[in-house]
Amino acid sequence: MLWRHGETDYNAAGRMQGHLDSALTEVGWNQARFAALALARFEPDVVIASDLRRATDTATVLTEAIGVPLRIDKRLRETHLGEWQGLTGAEVDIRSPGDRQRWRTDATWAPPGGETRIDVAERASEVVSDLSQETQEYDTVLLAAHGGLIVALVAHLMTLPVELWPSLGGIGNCHWVELGLRDGGWRLHAYNAGMTG
């Protein structure tokens, strides 16, 4: 399972975060508490979170509620947005007209000084590969991460052609993706699932 963090102060202000370490808002904390009730039914054996506190804090709500281990892995960080980090979409559009649209529609293109979605998927997929090499077998693993990373990792795991990656929609705050491994391949069971309230 892949779970996006709750709302942050940057989300609320419409600012691009990337690797900037923004904090959950009160709404974000409440989203995490509400989603944890739904996610508990999946009975994850372990939760692995990005080291950025918005993901770690979100994950902690679940791990403390159900008493499962929490591991931190910086490879689950959001896409590095380079020079765009901290800016609003409008500010990016003024500085670099057309570039945000190009970034949305081309998984091989990166913001100046940032990462492509392919780069992000490759580093995140290492976490998944490492899990398959561990001696401990897990029935269910939950990765607490970020919207851009989740979309890229899903596209990668589903072996979608790179030109189709932009066809996947975004992931809402505290929403999740459910994937299952069957016959050596990944199957998509739910996408951008979540609770409202």
N, C-alpha and C positions, 0 to 999 in steps of 0.2 A: 504494500500500500504506500502511496505517496500523498502526504498531507501538507498543504500550504499553511504557513503561519497566519495568525490573526492580523487584523488591521493595525497598521502602525501610524505614527504621527506623520511620516512621509506619505503613506497611502492617503491619509485624510487630507493632506495638503496638495495632493497631485504631483508629488516630486518623485523622480526616479532614484531608486535606492542603490541597486547593484550591491557592491561590497560595503557601502556605508552602513554603520551599525545603529539603525533606528530602533526606537522602543515601541512596544505595543501600547495602544491607547486603551482606555477603559472598555471601549467597544471590542477591541481585539481580545482582551482578557476574557470578556464575557463570551465571545465567539468560541474561544478555546474551551471554556468550561462546558458550553452547550454541545460542541462537537465531540468532546471527550466522552460524553454519555453515549453517543451513537457509536463511536469507534471502539469502545470497550467490548462491544459484542463480537468484534473480530478476534479478540483475545490474542493480541500480538505477543510473541515471545520476547522480543526486544524492540526498542525504539532507537533509531540512529538519527541524530539531528545535525544540521548545519551548526557551525560554531558561531554564527551571527545570532545575537541574543533574541531577535524576534522569533526565530525558529526554535532555539533552545528553550525560551520561556514558554512557547506554545506547547512543545513536547513535554515539558515538565508538568504541565497541568494534567496530561494524560498519565504519565508514568507514576506520578504521586497518587493519582486516583485509583489506579489498578495494580500498583506495586510491581511493575516490570522494570528491568534495567534500562538505563539511558546511556547511550554512547554518543560521543561527539566526533564529527568528521568534517574537516574543513573542505573536503572535496564536494560537499553538498551545498556550498555557498551559491548564492544567486550569480547570474551572469555579471561579469565585471563590465560595467558600462562606460569605462574610461572617462573621457571629458564630459560625458552627459550626467554623471552621478551628481545628485543634488539639484539638478535642474528640473523645471516643469517641462511638459511636452511642448508648450507654447514657446518657452525659451529656446529649446532645441530647434524648433522650426524657424525661429528668427535667425539663429546662428547658422544653421545648415538646412536651408529649405529642401524638402524632398528626402532627406536622409532617413528620417524616422520611418517613412513609408517604405523605403528601400530595405531597411532593417527588418521590418515586419514581414516582408515578402521574399526575403532571400536569407536562408539559414547559413549561407557561407560568408555573409557580410557582417563586419563588426563595427560598432561605433569607434571613433578615433581613440586609440589607446585601450580598447576593450577586447572582449572575446566574441567569437561567433557562437551560434547555438551548437554547432558541431563540436567546438572546443569544450563547451559545457557538458554536452552529452558524453563525450569521451571520458572526462574526469569523473563524472557521476557514475558512469557504468562500471568504473573500477571498483566502486563500493559494492555494487551488485555482484561482480565477479569474485571479489574477495570473500563475500558471504558463502558462495558456492564452494570455496576452498577450505572453509573452516571445518574442524572436526565436529563441532556442535551442529546438529541439524535443527532448523527452525521450521515450524509449520507456517508461521506468519511473521513477517518483518514489516515494521512501519518506518518509513523514512520521512522525517519532518524537515521540510525544505522550503523552496521558493517557487513562485509561479513559472518564471522563465525556465528554471532548471527542470521542473516537473514536465513541462511540455516537451522540452528537448529530449529528456530521458525516455519518456513514453514513445516518442517518434523513433528514437534509436532502438529501444527494446522491441518495438513492433516491426522493426526493419522496414519502415516506410521509406520510399525513395526520398532523397533530400529535397527535391523540388516540391514534394507534398507536405513537408513539415509545417509550412505556414498555414495549411488548411486546418490544423488543430486549433480550437479556440482556447482562450485563456482559462485560468483556474481562479475562482473566487477566493477571497480570504477565508481561511479555515475550511475550504472544500478539499476533496480528495479524489484520487484515482485508485481504482482497485484493479490489479493485474494478477493473473494466475499463470503458473508455469505448468504446461502440459505437453507431454511428448517432446520435450526439449525446446519448446517455443513458448513465447509469451502470448497470452490472450487477454484482451481488454474486457473486463466485467462491468466497470462503471467509470464514467469520466465526468469530472466536475460535479461530483455528488456532494451533498451537504445538507445541513439543517438550517432552517430559518427560524428566527425567534429572538 
